[in-house]
Amino acid sequence: MNKTQAWIARENQYCAQNYYPIEVVLAKGKDVWLWDIKGKRYLDMMSAYSAVSFGHSNVRLIKVLKEQSETLCVTSRAFHVNMLAPFLEKLCTLSGMDMALPMNTGVEAVETAIKAARRWGYEKKGIPDNQAQIIVAKNNFHGRTLSVISFSSEAAYKAHFGPLTPGFVEIPFGDVAALKKAITPKTCAFLVEPIQGEAGIQIPPPGWLRACQECCNDNNVLFILDEVQSGLGRTGKMFAFEHEAVKPDGLILGKALGGGILPVSVFLARKEVMEGFTPGSHGSTFGGNPLAARIGLEVLTMLETEDYIARSRILGEELLQALQALKQDCIVEVRGKGLWVGVEIDTQKVSARKVCQALMHQGVLSKEAHESVIRFSPPFTIDSQTLQWAVAQFSKALDIACKHS
């Protein structure tokens, strides 16, 4: 047993097996690069599912982390803190929302959105108690809490975790006619990702988001977007909804908001939606803590004042074109927006995981989605030359994996 295998075996002895990681043990990260316990260097083409958009151990963010951690970290929301207002004000200004409720992980913010939508449905729309319905999209991914897996399309996410939470209606992603048909007087919200990440970077037809917003507006239904993965520059815009110039009633952010350092998330919404929350109705000990707020504020300032979003747009187009130019038979489709690209693999010829394992041996790290798609979402700090190198290694990995299938 080599050093890597021994370390993995040790972890497996004590850690619940709820993940299936690529077999590498990482020990260090700097910018777009990662090093394993043996000192081998890898290019990070995953960014922790978009959480590390500014690279590992970003100098500017680490400086802010140190400054704030030496000043004030956590007090709970039992008291006001001086960093929360600037952070939330910046968030609301950039997103066009009225108010925000800070949380920690993305799924906590999703749960917050669900609670807000239901309470709005009962108190503002007049839906009879305990009958509110939320429409969701097939193949969605909004996290793994019990309520959220209750409306997942993945049977494996739900198996033996019941009884599940009722009140959700599923429609096909990208189908506005299905949305119109699914809406009833008991519908309080439509919760959807503008681009489905975990489903394999699924992009809806042009104009779909706008049509959904109009449909929701016409029927007094909240239009809530989950941009935990797609938001904060990942698609080449500050928010993915900006590609169609729509304005949601509620917006969920996370991952990149913590700068790859801390879990920071938030639910933003119109004031009318947020008015449902009263003291004691919802909360989080760590949500909105001074350290998280300071990091989040710095992340937003960096996105607003530096060229990260433009880099995502320009380099994303370069990555998309380079991957589309590959001639391997096992590639079914390449799709993406910004530095967020999915390569769908013909699983009759080779599994996506085998390709990811071969890619690891070529010095590039990524991970499969739904067994058939390989995701590429590098930090915004990557340069063109490194991006082209990554595509070349991917091409080699495809050849190796297909040859040994």
N, C-alpha and C positions, 0 to 999 in steps of 0.2 A: 504494500500500500504506500503510494507516494505521499508527499506532504499535503497536497491539495485534497486527496481522498481522505486522509486522516482527519483533516480539519472539518471536512464536510460530515464525516461519520460522527465526529464529536458533537457537531451542531445538531445533527439528526437525533442523537440520543436524548437531547434535552428540549429541542424545539418542536412544537406541533407541526405536522407535515401539511400545512394548508397552502403551501406554495411549491412550485416545481422549478427551482432556479436553474439557470445555465450553470454548468459545473466549473465555476471559477470562484476563488475566494479573494475578494478585493480588500486592500488595506490602505490605499492612498488615492487621492484625486486632486488634480489641479487643472483648472480650465476645462478643456475637452478631453483630457486624458485621465485614465485610471491605471493603477498598478496593482498586481496581485501579490500574494504573500511570498512569491518566489522572485518578485522584482520585474516580471514581464509587464510591458506597457500595452494598453488597449485604448482604442478610440471609442468614446462613449457616444453611440448613435441612438440612445434611448432617453437620456436626460431624466431618468426616473419618472417616465410617463409625463413629461413636460414640466416636472417640478424644478429641474436644474437648468432653467433657460439661460442663466447668466454664467454658466460654467461652475465647476467645483471650486469651493473656497474662494469665491470672488473677493478680490482685495477690498473693494469699496464696501461690500456687505459685511465682511469680517471685521472691518474697522468699526462700523456702526454697531455690530453685535458686541464687540468688546466694550465700547463706550457705554452702551445701554446696560449691559450686564453688570457693569461696575456701578451703575447708578440706581436702577430699579428694575426688577424682572417681573414678579408676580405678586398681585395683591388680592385678586379676585374682583368681581364687579360689585362687591359690597361697598367699594369706595370709588370715587372718581379718580382718574389718573390723567396727567397732562399730555400723554402721547395719543390717547384715543381719538379726541376730536380732530386733530390735524390729519390723522390717518383716514378716518371715515369721511371727512370733508373732501379730501382729495379723491377718494373712491367715488363718491357721489358726483363730484364735478366731472370726472372723466367718463363716467358711465351714463350720466344723465338721469340717474335715479335720485329719489328724494331722501331716502333714509337707508341705513344699513344695520345689520345685526351680526356682529363678529363671532365666529366660532373657530374651530381648530382644523379638523379634517374636512375634506370635500363632502363626505357622506353626512357629516353633522350639518353642514349647510343645506344639503338636500332635505334632510329631515326637518330642518327649520322652515324651508320653503313649503313642504307638505303641510306642516302645522299652520303656517300663515294662510295658505290657500283654503284650507278647510274652515278655519275660523272666519275668514272673509266671506266664504260661501254661506255660513250660517248667520253671521251678524250683519252683513251688508247686502247679500243677494237674497237672503230669506229661504235658503234651502232647509227643509225639515231636519231636525237634529239626527245625527248619525247616518245620514243618507247621501252625503256629498260624494261625488265621483271625480277622479282625476284621470284624464286621458294621457296615455304614454305611448311611445313608439316601440314596435317590435325590434328586438335585438338591441334594446337600450342597455346602457350601463351607467348606473348612478351611484354605485357603491354596494356594500354588502351587509348593511344592518337588516334586521328582520323585516321591517316595513318595506325597505327598498328591494330586497330580493323577492318580495311578494309579487312585484310586478315585473320581474325579470323574465325574459323568454328562455333563459337557460335552465333546463331541468336540474342540472348538477348543482346550481346555486341554491335550489329550493329543497332538494331531497332530504327528508327526515328532519326538516327544521320547522314543520308545521305545528299547530295551525297557523296559517299565513294571514297577513293583514288584508282585509277586503277593501273595496272602494276604488279599484283601479280598472280601467278599460284600455285594452291594447288595440292599436291600429297599425297598419303598415307605415314604415318610415318613408317620407317623401310623397305621401298620398293625401292631398288636401280634400278630395272628395270623401275619403274615409273619415277624415276629421269632421267634416260637416254632418255626415250621417251619424257619427257617434255622439254628438252633442245632444244633451237632453236638458230639461230644466234643473236637473240635479248636478250638472257638470259645473265644477268650480274652477278648474284649471286644465290647461294643456301643458305638460312638463316634457321638454324635449331637448336633446343635444342638437345644436345647429349642424354639427358634423359628428357622426358617431365614431368615437375613438376605439374603444375596446372591440367593437364589431368589425374593425379592420379599415378604419379611415373611410367610412361610407359618406359620400357627399350627395346631398339631395339635389333634385333638378333646380335649375335657375328659377328664381321667383317664388320658390316654395315657401320660404320663411315669410315673405311679404304676404302671400296668400293666406298663410296660417294666422298671421297677426290680424288681418282684415276679418277673417272668419271668427276669431275670438272676440274682436271688438264688436262685431255685429250681434253676437250672442251673449254678451256680458259674461265672458269667460276669461280668466286670467291667462296670459301668455307668458310662461316662465321658461327661461333658457338656462340649461346647465352648461356653463362654459368653464368647468373645472379644468378640463384639458385644452379646450380650444381657445380660451381667453388669454389676455395679456400678451399679445404679439405672436402667438404660435402660428396663426394662419396668415400673417403678413398685415394684419390690422390689429388695433388695440383689442377689439372684440370681434369675434366671427360674425356677429349680427350686423356689423357695419358694412359687410360686403353687399348687403341688400338694403342698407339704410333704414332698417326697422328699429323700433323701440319697444322692448319687452316691458311687461308689467313687473316682472321679477327677474333677477339675474343671480346666478350662483357662481362664485369664483373660489379658487383654491390653488393647490399645487404651486405654480410659479410665484404666487403671492408671498410665499415664505422664502423666496430666494434660494431654494435648495438647502436651507439651513433649519427652518422651523416649520411645523404644520400651522398654516394660517389659512383660514377660509372665511367667507362672508356670504350672507344673503342680502341682496339689495332689492328694493322695491319702491313702488309709489307709496306716498304717505298713507293713503287710504288702506293699503294692504297692511302696512306696519302698525296701524292703529289698533289692530287686534291684539297685539302683545301688551300685556299689563304686568306690573310687578308680580313675580312669582309664576307667571304663565310659561316661562321658558328661561333657560340659562345654561351657563357653562363656567366652571371655576377658572379655566385657563383662557376662555374666549375673550379676545380683546386685551390680553395682558400687555403691559408696557413694552416688553421686549418684542413680542410679535407685532405690535402696532408700529414700533420704530422700524423694524425690518420691512414690514409691508409698505410703509410710507416711502422708504428709500427705494424699494422696488418700483413703485409707481413713478417716483421722480426720475429714476433711470430710464424707464420706458418713455416718459414724456420728453426728456431733454436730450437723450442720446439716440444713436442710430440703430438700436436693436430691432425695432419693428421693420425698418427698411431693409435691414440685413436679412431678416426672416423672409421677407417678400422676394428679394432679389436672389438670394442663395437658394431659397425654396424652389424657385422656377428653374434654376440651374440643376438642382438635384433631381427634380421631376424629369427634366429633359434628358439628363444623363442616364437615368434608370430606364426611361422609355426607349432609349437607343440600344439597350442591351438586346441581344438576339437569341437568348436562351429559350429553348422550346418549353421549359417548365414554367415560364412566366405567363400567367393568364391576363393580368391587367396591372397597370401602375396608375395610382390615383393619389391626389393630395392637394393641399393648399398651404402655402408658406412652407416653413421647415417642419412639415408634418405629412409624411408620404407613406403610403402602404403599398407593398408589392404582393399581389395575390399569386400564390403558387399552385400549380396543378398537383394536387395531393395523390393523384394516380401515379405520378412519376417520382415524387419525392415529398417528404413531409417538411413543413416549414421549420420544425424544431431541428431536424437534421441540418438544414441550411444554416440555422443560427449557430449550431455547434461547430460546423465547418468554418463559419465566419469568425467565431471566437479564436480558432486556431490561426486565422489570418490576421488577428490583432484588432478585430472590430467587435463591439458588443451591441447586440440588439436582442429582441425577444419576439416570439410569435404571438399572434392574436387569433383565437378561434381555430388553431391548428393549420390554418391555410394562408395567413397573411403575416408578412414581416414588416414591422414598423420601423421607420427612420425618423427620429425627431431629435437631432443633435442640439446642443446649446447654440444660442444665437452668436456666440463668440467664435464659432468655427470659421475657417477661411476657405476660399475657393479651392486652393490646391489640396487641402486636407479632405475636402468634400469629394473631389475627383479621385483621390487615393482610396477613399472608402468605397466608392462605386466600383473601382477596379478590383478591390479585395472581395467585394460581394460577387462580382462576376466569376472570380476564381472559386469562391466558396460554392456557387451554384454548380460549376463544373465538377468539383470534387464530390459534392453531395449526390449529384445525379449519377455519377459514375459508380458510387458505392451503394446505390439503392437496389 
